[in-house]
C-alpha cells in the first residue's frame, strides 16, 4: 500500500523562504533607521550657514535626535508589547518619513529640529524588529536572524557616512533628507507587505505617569551629559539638569515598582540575567563611541600634525564602511557560538575582541590600511556583542514583554554612548596641541580615548561574567512550550 509523499518538506521550505524575507525586510528597515544617525554628519560644519543659526544652536539638530530616540525607544517597546509590534513598527517608520520630509523642506533651524526629533522617534524600530523575529522565527534560526538584524545598524551607520558625504558634495544638502524619506517610504511598504502582526498582545493601559517621569528624567540627564562640555560642568544649567535627573529618576523608579502595569517592568529588569545584560549593554555602548570618534579624526587630521593621515571626508567615510560589512558578516559566527556555547560566551568573546581591536588601533595608527584592519577587529567584537545582548534578554523574559525589554537594553547602550561622548569630549578638550593657531586633538588625547574603549570592553567582560548561564529546561513539557509561545510564562522573579 502506497502513501502520498509527506508535505513537511514543502511546508518547511515555504516557511524558510518567508523567514528569510522577513529577516531581509527588517534588516533593510534597520539600515534605513541607522542611516539617519550618520546622515547629517557631513554637513554639521555648514549647518549654521544653511540654517542661519549659531553653531551652538545648530548643534541641537543632533541633540534632538538623541533625546527623542532615548525617550521613545522604551515607550515604543512597551506599546508594541501591548498593542502590536508591527503596528508600532509602522508608526516608527512613518514618523521617520515625516521627519525626513520636514528636514528636506527646512530652510531655518526650528523646522530642522522638529524634523530631526521625529527622526529620533524611529530609534525604537530596531528593538521592535528584534522582538518580531522572536515571534516569527524558529528558535534554531533566531540567533543568526538576530545577528543580521543588529548587523544592519553597522551597515547603515558605516555606509551612511560616505554616501551622505558624496551626496552633500554633489547635490544640494536637502537631497540627503529626500533620500532618507525615500528609503523610509520603501521600508514602510515592505513592512506592510511582508511583516505579520504578533498574536501575543496582552493589552492593558498606558502608564502615562511612568512615561512622563521617565521622559523628564532621561531628557534632563542626557542634555546635561551631552551639553556639559559646551556649557561647562560647573554651569548652573548643567548642575540644575543633573539635580532634576537625580531627583526625578529615583522617584520614577519608586512609582514604577508600585504601578500595576508599569511602563518599564523594573522587577523583571532586576532579574540577574536581565540586569547584568543591561549593564553589559551600557558598557558596550560606552566602548563603541571611542571608535566613531577617534577614527575619523586620525584619518582627517593633517599629516603635519605628526599623527594625522590627511585624508578627505569622503575617504574617511569610505574607510569606515568596512566596519558595517564586518558586523553583518560576523552574524553566522555569532549564531554558531550562541548555539554551541550560549549567548553569554558570545558576549564575553565580543568584549575581548573589542578590547584587542582598540589595542591594535593604538599601535597601528600610522597608515590608513592598518587603521581600517584594526577598526574591523573592533567591529567584529561589536557585532558579536550586539547580537548576543537581545538573545540574553529574550531568554529571560516572557514573549509578551520582549519588545519592552529589548528597548530598555537599547536605551542602556544609548546612555553608554552619550556618556562616553561627554567623557571623550572633556579629554580631547584638555589634551590638545597648537597647529598653526588652531587647537587640535593631540596624539596622547586620542590614545586616551582609545584606552577608555579598552577599559569599557574590560568592564563589559567583567559584567558579562556575572550573567547566569542559561540552561534549557530538560523537563519542560509541550504544555510549557505552548504557555511560553502565547506569552503567559510568568516573569523570572515570580513566586
Phi and psi in degrees as a GROMACS rama.xvg file:
@    title "Ramachandran Plot"
@    xaxis  label "Phi"
@    yaxis  label "Psi"
@TYPE xy
-103.272  151.262  UNK-2
-119.688  151.482  UNK-3
-67.4879  150.335  UNK-4
-61.7458  145.303  UNK-5
-64.1392  149.603  UNK-6
-95.7771  1.06415  UNK-7
-60.2065  -42.9693  UNK-8
-63.5783  -40.3768  UNK-9
-65.8928  -41.0575  UNK-10
-64.4656  -41.2737  UNK-11
-65.8503  -39.8249  UNK-12
-62.9795  -43.3293  UNK-13
-63.4326  -43.4659  UNK-14
-63.2625  -36.9667  UNK-15
-65.1489  -39.552  UNK-16
-65.1034  -42.5755  UNK-17
-62.3436  -39.6025  UNK-18
-63.8106  -42.3322  UNK-19
-62.9272  -42.8624  UNK-20
-63.1394  -42.4353  UNK-21
-60.0583  -46.1113  UNK-22
-61.8613  -43.8291  UNK-23
-64.2997  -41.3063  UNK-24
-64.7529  -45.5275  UNK-25
-68.1064  -35.7929  UNK-26
-65.3314  -41.3609  UNK-27
-63.0218  -40.1363  UNK-28
-61.9582  -40.5315  UNK-29
-63.4314  -38.8096  UNK-30
-63.1604  -43.043  UNK-31
-61.3723  -38.8537  UNK-32
-71.0911  -42.2608  UNK-33
-65.1498  -31.8982  UNK-34
-59.4728  -32.8182  UNK-35
-60.2315  -32.9601  UNK-36
-68.1803  -34.5049  UNK-37
-102.804  -8.20851  UNK-38
-55.3493  -39.2037  UNK-39
-89.814  -12.0771  UNK-40
-57.335  -44.9723  UNK-41
-63.0268  -24.847  UNK-42
-103.239  4.72156  UNK-43
-55.3209  -46.0738  UNK-44
-62.5787  -21.8764  UNK-45
-100.035  -6.52772  UNK-46
-57.6029  -42.2076  UNK-47
-56.2136  -39.1729  UNK-48
-70.552  -45.0726  UNK-49
-63.6711  -38.4366  UNK-50
-104.332  2.46689  UNK-51
54.6413  52.9285  UNK-52
-139.24  164.624  UNK-53
-73.6705  162.339  UNK-54
-63.0564  -39.6543  UNK-55
-67.3784  -37.7435  UNK-56
-71.0082  -39.4657  UNK-57
-64.0485  -26.5891  UNK-58
-62.5737  -19.8049  UNK-59
-67.4433  -16.1997  UNK-60
-64.0999  -27.7642  UNK-61
-85.6811  -45.7675  UNK-62
-63.5844  -37.3245  UNK-63
-60.3442  -39.9943  UNK-64
-64.583  -42.5856  UNK-65
-60.6609  -48.7963  UNK-66
-66.1744  -48.2011  UNK-67
-65.0324  -37.4263  UNK-68
-63.9  -41.4262  UNK-69
-64.4126  -42.4013  UNK-70
-75.2081  -40.5279  UNK-71
-71.7733  -30.9488  UNK-72
-58.5894  -54.6196  UNK-73
-68.1046  -32.3919  UNK-74
-66.2887  -46.2998  UNK-75
-64.2043  -35.6638  UNK-76
-62.0449  -45.5273  UNK-77
-64.7277  -44.2948  UNK-78
-64.7759  -33.9409  UNK-79
-62.9837  -42.0651  UNK-80
-63.9762  -35.2715  UNK-81
-80.7406  -43.6069  UNK-82
-119.202  -0.353674  UNK-83
121.415  122.196  UNK-84
-68.5512  -40.312  UNK-85
-62.515  -40.9474  UNK-86
-60.1263  -45.7716  UNK-87
-71.7079  -30.187  UNK-88
-62.2562  -43.9314  UNK-89
-63.2597  -40.2428  UNK-90
-61.2692  -45.3335  UNK-91
-61.6062  -44.4999  UNK-92
-69.4078  -38.0759  UNK-93
-63.1376  -40.4549  UNK-94
-65.327  -36.8366  UNK-95
-59.746  -44.6957  UNK-96
-63.8957  -44.171  UNK-97
-62.0836  -44.3582  UNK-98
-63.1297  -38.8123  UNK-99
-64.6646  -41.4119  UNK-100
-65.1172  -41.6309  UNK-101
-61.0852  -43.9108  UNK-102
-63.6445  -39.8668  UNK-103
-64.9696  -26.3425  UNK-104
-95.0493  -1.23771  UNK-105
-76.8126  141.179  UNK-106
-128.016  -0.927424  UNK-107
-139.726  174.281  UNK-108
-69.8983  -44.3903  UNK-109
-57.4858  -52.9424  UNK-110
-64.7771  -30.7578  UNK-111
-62.5861  -44.0384  UNK-112
-64.3844  -41.2587  UNK-113
-61.3508  -46.3396  UNK-114
-63.404  -41.9797  UNK-115
-67.6736  -33.6485  UNK-116
-64.3948  -42.6104  UNK-117
-64.1679  -38.6929  UNK-118
-61.4029  -37.1021  UNK-119
-63.9945  -31.0156  UNK-120
-61.6208  -21.1471  UNK-121
-76.616  -5.92223  UNK-122
-59.0686  -25.8098  UNK-123
-70.281  -7.28431  UNK-124
-63.9706  -38.5495  UNK-125
-62.0913  -55.9788  UNK-126
-63.3994  -30.9709  UNK-127
-63.1726  -41.6754  UNK-128
-61.9596  -43.127  UNK-129
-61.3769  -39.8302  UNK-130
-69.0256  -35.4082  UNK-131
-63.2815  -38.4457  UNK-132
-59.3303  -40.2972  UNK-133
-62.08  -36.1397  UNK-134
-71.2403  -32.68  UNK-135
-112.048  -21.2521  UNK-136
-97.4254  136.119  UNK-137
-56.7041  148.768  UNK-138
-57.2422  -37.0369  UNK-139
-70.7166  -20.6332  UNK-140
-101.491  -5.95564  UNK-141
-63.8816  -41.1603  UNK-142
-58.3223  -44.4088  UNK-143
-71.8087  -36.0391  UNK-144
-63.7322  -42.2455  UNK-145
-64.1076  -41.7242  UNK-146
-63.2342  -39.7842  UNK-147
-65.4767  -42.1802  UNK-148
-61.709  -45.9863  UNK-149
-70.3582  -31.3897  UNK-150
-63.6848  -25.0076  UNK-151
-62.398  -27.5048  UNK-152
-60.4065  -45.5693  UNK-153
-67.4236  -40.7187  UNK-154
-63.4754  -47.7491  UNK-155
-62.5817  -43.056  UNK-156
-68.4576  -42.5915  UNK-157
-75.1405  -42.3764  UNK-158
-76.8998  -23.1731  UNK-159
-64.9618  -36.1565  UNK-160
-66.5776  -53.2981  UNK-161
-66.1963  -35.5517  UNK-162
-65.4679  -44.4983  UNK-163
-69.3467  -34.2123  UNK-164
-63.7225  -41.9111  UNK-165
-64.9142  -43.5258  UNK-166
-63.8316  -43.6327  UNK-167
-65.4392  -33.1584  UNK-168
-76.257  -27.5822  UNK-169
-98.1044  -35.896  UNK-170
-122.156  -179.642  UNK-171
-65.587  145.73  UNK-172
-61.8866  -23.7476  UNK-173
-63.952  -23.5911  UNK-174
-61.5512  -29.137  UNK-175
-55.2864  -45.0033  UNK-176
-81.608  -28.7369  UNK-177
-65.2513  -35.335  UNK-178
-64.088  -44.1429  UNK-179
-61.3428  -41.5453  UNK-180
-63.3783  -41.1797  UNK-181
-64.5182  -44.1393  UNK-182
-63.9721  -40.2477  UNK-183
-64.2201  -40.9643  UNK-184
-64.0143  -40.033  UNK-185
-64.7352  -42.4317  UNK-186
-61.2981  -40.4666  UNK-187
-61.1818  -43.7078  UNK-188
-63.6513  -44.1651  UNK-189
-64.3143  -39.3974  UNK-190
-64.0769  -43.0793  UNK-191
-59.3287  -36.939  UNK-192
-83.7459  -35.4557  UNK-193
-122.683  -8.52418  UNK-194
-102.681  119.687  UNK-195
-81.1962  161.833  UNK-196
-87.9646  142.618  UNK-197
-71.2912  143.095  UNK-198
-86.4377  -13.2395  UNK-199
-90.0107  89.925  UNK-200
-132.423  96.0125  UNK-201
-72.0706  -13.5839  UNK-202
73.4237  -150.13  UNK-203
112.525  -173.208  UNK-204
-114.558  156.651  UNK-205
-78.1708  130.476  UNK-206
-84.1324  82.5901  UNK-207
-63.6658  -39.639  UNK-208
-62.8899  -42.9405  UNK-209
-65.3294  -39.3984  UNK-210
-65.6078  -43.8907  UNK-211
-66.4948  -44.1415  UNK-212
-61.7829  -44.1937  UNK-213
-63.2912  -40.8385  UNK-214
-62.7319  -46.3111  UNK-215
-62.688  -47.1303  UNK-216
-62.708  -45.9124  UNK-217
-67.4241  -42.0638  UNK-218
-62.411  -46.2278  UNK-219
-60.9428  -44.0484  UNK-220
-64.4631  -48.7557  UNK-221
-73.437  -34.6369  UNK-222
-64.2059  -43.7548  UNK-223
-61.944  -42.2538  UNK-224
-69.7841  -45.4373  UNK-225
-75.0486  -26.763  UNK-226
-105.727  -2.95427  UNK-227
-59.3779  -38.5377  UNK-228
-65.9294  -40.0898  UNK-229
-73.3906  -43.4594  UNK-230
-80.5336  -27.9886  UNK-231
103.417  133.95  UNK-232
-73.9655  -14.9349  UNK-233
-103.369  10.0476  UNK-234
-68.2049  145.233  UNK-235
-61.5758  -38.6479  UNK-236
-65.6167  -44.1923  UNK-237
-60.6196  -48.9733  UNK-238
-64.7784  -37.3451  UNK-239
-65.1479  -43.202  UNK-240
-64.1506  -41.7018  UNK-241
-63.0125  -39.5697  UNK-242
-63.965  -43.5819  UNK-243
-61.4094  -43.4262  UNK-244
-61.849  -42.3095  UNK-245
-68.8023  -22.2733  UNK-246
-88.0788  -46.4906  UNK-247
-71.3138  -43.8205  UNK-248
-63.6574  -44.1435  UNK-249
-62.3835  -39.0901  UNK-250
-64.3304  -39.2057  UNK-251
-62.0223  -43.5404  UNK-252
-61.6968  -41.676  UNK-253
-60.9837  -42.2788  UNK-254
-67.051  -43.6815  UNK-255
-63.7872  -34.3619  UNK-256
-66.2371  -21.4528  UNK-257
-105.8  -7.71726  UNK-258
-75.8039  137.092  UNK-259
-66.8901  -32.3383  UNK-260
-133.89  76.8658  UNK-261
-70.4847  154.79  UNK-262
-64.3625  -39.8152  UNK-263
-125.269  121.838  UNK-264
-79.0989  91.4754  UNK-265
-70.5023  -25.8251  UNK-266
-66.8107  -44.6795  UNK-267
-65.163  -37.77  UNK-268
-66.6339  -21.0762  UNK-269
-82.2405  -8.58528  UNK-270
-60.8545  135.515  UNK-271
-50.9621  -44.7343  UNK-272
-65.2792  -40.0042  UNK-273
-71.8423  -44.9544  UNK-274
-61.1589  -50.1045  UNK-275
-70.3689  -27.3707  UNK-276
-67.9377  -41.7253  UNK-277
-63.1246  -41.1246  UNK-278
-66.4873  -37.0657  UNK-279
-65.9099  -37.3872  UNK-280
-62.0208  -40.2944  UNK-281
-58.8668  -45.941  UNK-282
-66.9079  -39.0451  UNK-283
-64.9434  -41.9392  UNK-284
-61.5885  -38.1939  UNK-285
-63.7988  -40.7682  UNK-286
-71.7483  -34.2602  UNK-287
-64.9788  -35.0619  UNK-288
-64.6828  -30.1313  UNK-289
-56.8893  -39.304  UNK-290
-66.5731  -46.4785  UNK-291
-66.9999  -23.6515  UNK-292
-89.4036  -45.9013  UNK-293
-75.7089  -45.9278  UNK-294
-57.5529  -50.3758  UNK-295
-61.9477  -35.5306  UNK-296
-70.1045  -44.0069  UNK-297
-62.0425  -41.0573  UNK-298
-66.3729  -36.5024  UNK-299
-97.5224  -17.6877  UNK-300
-61.9554  142.974  UNK-301
-59.4815  147.683  UNK-302
-62.2417  -27.3813  UNK-303
-65.7033  -16.4334  UNK-304
-70.2017  -21.3037  UNK-305
98.3053  -17.9056  UNK-306
-133.472  4.35212  UNK-307
-96.5703  161.74  UNK-308
-109.997  -4.74574  UNK-309
64.6662  30.3759  UNK-310
-87.3163  158.123  UNK-311
-77.74  168.179  UNK-312
-60.3552  -43.3889  UNK-313
-62.7035  -43.2679  UNK-314
-63.986  -41.0152  UNK-315
-61.5241  -40.2439  UNK-316
-64.4887  -42.0547  UNK-317
-64.69  -34.352  UNK-318
-67.2533  -25.228  UNK-319
-88.4041  -16.0767  UNK-320
-59.2444  -40.0918  UNK-321
-58.6075  -24.8949  UNK-322
-58.4313  -47.3942  UNK-323
-63.1965  -39.0547  UNK-324
-66.0228  -36.9904  UNK-325
-64.7371  -41.9282  UNK-326
-59.8223  -38.8068  UNK-327
-73.631  -39.7247  UNK-328
-67.2696  -25.525  UNK-329
-79.6712  -4.63661  UNK-330
-55.9149  -47.7229  UNK-331
-61.7389  -38.497  UNK-332
-64.2174  -43.5482  UNK-333
-59.8573  -44.5148  UNK-334
-63.8555  -39.487  UNK-335
-65.2107  -44.1362  UNK-336
-64.2846  -40.6114  UNK-337
-64.1994  -42.1728  UNK-338
-67.7159  -38.2847  UNK-339
-90.7138  -34.4468  UNK-340
-118.35  -11.624  UNK-341
98.7028  153.905  UNK-342
-65.599  -26.2671  UNK-343
-61.7492  -44.8285  UNK-344
-62.8352  -39.8223  UNK-345
-60.3845  -44.9147  UNK-346
-63.4796  -44.9847  UNK-347
-65.7574  -39.4901  UNK-348
-61.803  -42.7577  UNK-349
-60.3939  -41.1887  UNK-350
-62.774  -42.0461  UNK-351
-63.7392  -44.1129  UNK-352
-64.6181  -39.8474  UNK-353
-60.3504  -46.5274  UNK-354
-61.3325  -42.95  UNK-355
-63.6448  -40.0152  UNK-356
-60.9701  -42.1734  UNK-357
-66.945  -36.8695  UNK-358
-63.4879  -38.8527  UNK-359
-64.022  -41.1643  UNK-360
-60.7741  -38.5473  UNK-361
-61.9564  -27.5067  UNK-362
-107.645  -2.49397  UNK-363
-124.161  42.4733  UNK-364
-94.0903  6.27632  UNK-365
-91.0844  -10.0185  UNK-366
-145.323  149.121  UNK-367
-63.0919  -44.2802  UNK-368
-68.2956  -35.5529  UNK-369
-70.4379  -34.4422  UNK-370
-65.7081  -39.5677  UNK-371
-63.6497  -44.0508  UNK-372
-60.3824  -46.2942  UNK-373
-65.9235  -38.3315  UNK-374
-66.9603  -30.4522  UNK-375
-68.1098  -29.9978  UNK-376
-64.1506  -44.6559  UNK-377
-60.3773  -44.6252  UNK-378
-61.2421  -36.7181  UNK-379
-61.3372  -44.5205  UNK-380
-64.4219  -40.7407  UNK-381
-63.5248  -41.8202  UNK-382
-60.3429  -43.0407  UNK-383
-62.4743  -48.2806  UNK-384
-67.0331  -46.0005  UNK-385
-64.6234  -33.6169  UNK-386
-70.6373  -31.6335  UNK-387
-77.3382  -31.0409  UNK-388
-58.5391  -53.4381  UNK-389
-65.5489  -30.3041  UNK-390
-63.8271  -43.2717  UNK-391
-62.914  -40.7654  UNK-392
-64.8927  -47.11  UNK-393
-68.7747  -22.976  UNK-394
-69.3804  -15.8392  UNK-395
-118.478  -1.00489  UNK-396
-127.259  154.267  UNK-397
-67.1577  157.661  UNK-398
-61.7703  -24.8106  UNK-399
-74.8112  -8.58633  UNK-400
-120.903  14.2676  UNK-401
-61.9118  -49.5829  UNK-402
-64.3598  -42.074  UNK-403
-63.8019  -43.1221  UNK-404
-67.963  -41.6641  UNK-405
-65.6387  -36.6474  UNK-406
-65.7563  -38.7037  UNK-407
-65.4645  -37.5126  UNK-408
-65.5833  -38.8387  UNK-409
-62.6556  -40.5472  UNK-410
-61.2648  -41.458  UNK-411
-61.9298  -39.961  UNK-412
-63.3429  -39.8681  UNK-413
-64.8525  -41.0246  UNK-414
-64.0226  -40.282  UNK-415
-61.421  -43.015  UNK-416
-65.2624  -42.1811  UNK-417
-64.0818  -43.5601  UNK-418
-64.694  -41.4199  UNK-419
-62.0371  -40.2031  UNK-420
-60.022  -43.7716  UNK-421
-65.0199  -44.385  UNK-422
-64.7512  -42.9882  UNK-423
-63.8575  -37.3791  UNK-424
-62.3151  -40.4248  UNK-425
-64.162  -44.6945  UNK-426
-61.7848  -48.306  UNK-427
-70.3293  -24.6945  UNK-428
-71.3883  -25.815  UNK-429
-99.9483  -23.6077  UNK-430
-107.059  81.9541  UNK-431
-128.693  168.44  UNK-432
-129.958  157.029  UNK-433
-89.4439  120.217  UNK-434
-121.469  99.7056  UNK-435
52.8193  45.7468  UNK-436
83.807  1.63628  UNK-437
-116.561  132.18  UNK-438
-78.7823  121.63  UNK-439
-125.981  156.349  UNK-440
-59.7145  136.81  UNK-441
-81.1882  164.809  UNK-442
-62.9837  -39.4975  UNK-443
-63.8344  -36.2557  UNK-444
-64.3889  -44.8788  UNK-445
-64.9995  -38.4634  UNK-446
-67.6711  -32.6172  UNK-447
-64.9523  -39.9905  UNK-448
-65.0409  -40.5824  UNK-449
-63.2775  -36.9605  UNK-450
-63.8985  -35.3145  UNK-451
-62.0202  -40.0434  UNK-452
-61.3104  -41.114  UNK-453
-62.4268  -44.6239  UNK-454
-63.3131  -41.2475  UNK-455
-64.6211  -38.4684  UNK-456
-63.389  -38.9222  UNK-457
-64.7744  -39.8728  UNK-458
-64.4983  -42.1736  UNK-459
-60.2524  -40.4799  UNK-460
-64.0405  -44.124  UNK-461
-64.615  -44.4843  UNK-462
-64.6004  -42.4636  UNK-463
-62.2243  -29.7637  UNK-464
-64.9607  -20.3195  UNK-465
-88.6597  -6.58239  UNK-466
-69.5738  125.645  UNK-467
-60.3958  136.165  UNK-468
-73.2946  125.76  UNK-469
-73.8269  129.51  UNK-470
-121.818  121.401  UNK-471
-57.7903  142.738  UNK-472
-79.9568  105.911  UNK-473
-66.7053  -21.724  UNK-474
-94.2015  5.91526  UNK-475
-64.9523  140.85  UNK-476
-100.523  164.795  UNK-477
-55.8655  -34.905  UNK-478
-63.109  -39.3311  UNK-479
-60.7057  -42.2025  UNK-480
-63.7587  -38.841  UNK-481
-67.191  -39.3279  UNK-482
-59.0255  -43.9871  UNK-483
-63.6512  -40.5998  UNK-484
-62.6006  -39.4213  UNK-485
-89.0502  1.4664  UNK-486
86.7777  22.8504  UNK-487
-100.536  4.45739  UNK-488
-65.1988  135.098  UNK-489
-67.423  158.973  UNK-490
-64.52  156.461  UNK-491
-58.3466  -23.9595  UNK-492
-101.114  11.0124  UNK-493
-69.1325  148.127  UNK-494
